[in-house]
Amino acid sequence: MSDDLNVKQDNNNGAMGRRALLGGSVVAVGAAALGGGLIGAAAASPATTTGAIGNEGALDSNLNNASHLFKLKAAAPTSFDGGYLQSSNEDNFPVLQGQKGSVVFIHLDVGGIREPHWHPTAWELNFIISGTAKWTILGTHPDGTYHNDVFEAEQGDLVFAPQGYFHYFENARADRPLDVLAVFNTSAGEPNDDIGIVGTLNSLPREVLAASFGIPVSAFANVPTDIKPVVITRHR
């Protein structure tokens, strides 16, 4: 036992002082750890307000004052050759501002195709309202082979497309349209969080595409150079 500890024991009445010294050290260490955690939690937590719980500052007033009702089917449609979209996002449904949520109603005519694409910042949960959808979701390849999930989804089914996974769906029926409700964990409007296959191909030099596919550069001569979002198209 060190002289320093002996002195401290004498000054604190022997064993009781020893326990107090040890206990004080434990309390000091624990307090430091707890204090650090509380400081970190305080830094990560929004300031306390009188508005809705769990939301940051300016959101509180918005959540309490903005309308909670949106007439999705009354929204102006964005039309394409093959179908149309009706969207609900922070731009037209203010209560969604900062909430990381949006909804899109997707209608595909007979022969309609949702352009192959992926969302770099959001997952996608799709509910089949009516009709039948043929889906492809391309996953990763940790075991050396791509995990490509191909299936049909019918009325009442849910389909989940993970964030960043390449996917598409099309109307699988030749006798009726397809209606799908897609929910995203992003407040961005469709197609702002959408990277489609046409834009992807046009972002790469033709010689790089040729090398990747192992075919002549001339094979890509007819790929359209218009890189605006296609979103919905149809079988030709």
N, C-alpha and C positions, 0 to 999 in steps of 0.2 A: 504493500500500500504506500502511495507517495506521501511525502511530507505535506504537500499542498492539501491533499484530501484530509490528512490528520488535522491540520489547522482548521479546515472547514468543519470537520466533525466537532472539534472542541468548541468552536464558536457557536455551533448549533445544537449543543447538548447531546452529543453522542449519536446513538442509533436513530433517534427521532430526527436529528439534523441530517443524518445520512439519507433517510427516506425522503425528507423534504427536498434535499438537494437533487436526488435522483428524480423525484416526482416533478420538481420544477423544470428539470432538463427535458423530461418527456413532454410536459405541458408546453414548454417553449417550442419544441420541435413540432408537436402536433398543431399548435396554434399557427406556426409559420406555414405548415402545409395546408391547413384549413383556410388560413387567410389568403394564401396564394390561389386556392381553388375558388374562394369567394370573389376575389378580385377578378380572376379569369371569367367566372360566371357573370359577374356584373358587367365586365367589358363586352361579353358576348350577348347579353340580354338587352332588349330595348328599354328605353327609359319608361318609367311607369307613367301611364296616362289615365284619363278618366274614360277612355273609349273601350273598344272591344279588346278582350284579353288575347294575348299571343301575337299581336300584330304591331308593327313598328310605327311610331310617331304619327305621321300624316295619314296613315292608312285608317286609323281609328275613326276619324271624322268621316272619311269616305265610306267606310263600311256601315256607319250608322245613318248616313244621310242619303247615299245613293240608292236607287231602286234595286230591289232584289229580284225583280221579275223582268224577263226578256222574252219577247215573242219571236222565237227562233224561226218559225215557218213564215213569219211576216217579214223577215229580213230580206233585203235586196239580194237576189241570187247573182253569183258570178258564173256565167255560162261558158261552156266549152263545147267543142264538137264531141259528143259522147255523153254529156251529162252536165250537172251544175253543182255548185256548193252554196250553202248558206251558213255563215259563220257567226259565232259569238265569242268575242275576245275583249281585251281591255279598251280597244278603240271604239267599239259601239255598245259595250256593256260596262260602264265605268266602275261598277262594284268589283270587277275582276282585276282592277289595277293593283299590281304587286302581289297578286294571289297565286301566280304560277298555275293558271288553269284556263282552258279554252275548250270550246266545243264546235264541231263542224258537222253539219248534216250533208251527206254525200249522196247524190242521186246519179246512178249510171243507167243510161238507156241500154237497150239490147245491143250487144257488141261493145259496150263501154268498158274502158280500162282506166284504172287509176295508175298514172305513170309510175314505173319503178323508181323508188327514191329512198331516202333515209332522212331522219331528223337528228342532227348532231347534238341537240340540247334537250330532247324530250322523248319520253316513251309515249305510246299510243295505245289506247284501249278502245276497241271497236265493238259496237253492238249491232247485230244484223236485225233491222226492223222488218224487212220483207225481202223475199227473193233468196237467191243463192249466190255466194261469192266464192270464186276460186282464188286461193291465197298462195303466195310463196314468201317465206321469210328466210333470208340467208343469214346464218349465224357465223360464229368464228370457227377456227380450225386448230384448236390446241393439240389434237391428236394427228394432225397432218391431212385431214380431210375436212372440207367444208360441211357444216351441218345445215342442210337445205330442207326446210320443212314445207311440204306441199300438201294442201288439203282443201276441202270444201267446207264452208260454214253456211248454215241455214238460219232461217228465221228463229230468233231467240238465242242464238249463240253469241258468245264473247270471244274476241280474238285480241291477243296482246302482242304488240310489236315492240321489243325492247329498244331503248335509246341507242341510236347509232346503227341498228340492224337494217340492212338493205331489204326492202319488201315492196310488194305490190299486190293489188287484187283486181279482179275483173268480174263482170257480170257473167255467171256461168249458165244462165238461162237464155234460151232463144225465143221465149214466149212472154217474158215480162221483165220490167225494170228491176233494179236493185237499189234498196235504200239502206244506208248505213249511218249510224251516229258514232262519230269519233271524238274521244275525250283525250286531251293532251295535258301534261303537267308543265305547260308554258303559257304565258299570257300573250305571246306573240300570235298575230293573225296568220292564218294559212294564206299563201305559202311562204311566209317570211322565214319559217324554220324548216325549210324543205330544200333538199338538194336532189334534183332529178337526174335521170340517166342521160337525157339530152344535153343538159348543161354540163354534166360531168365529162362526157365525150368531147364536148367542144372546148373544155378547159385544157385539153392535152394536145400536144403537137401530133400531127397525123403519123409521123414516123415512130413516135413512142407507142401509139396505139397499134401500129403495124407490128412492132417488135413484141408487144405484149400478147397479141393474138396469134403471132406467127404467120401472118398473111401479108400480101403486098400492100403498100400504101394506097394504091389505086382502089382497093376495096372500100376505102372510106370516102371516096370521092362524092358519094351521094348523101352523106350524112348532113342534115341541114345545119346551117351555121347560125340560125336564129336561136339565141340562148335564153329567151324569156321562158319562165316556167310553163310547162305544158299542163301539168296537174291532171287533166282528164283528156283522154283521147279515145279512139275507137278502132276496132278491127277494120281493115280496108278490103 
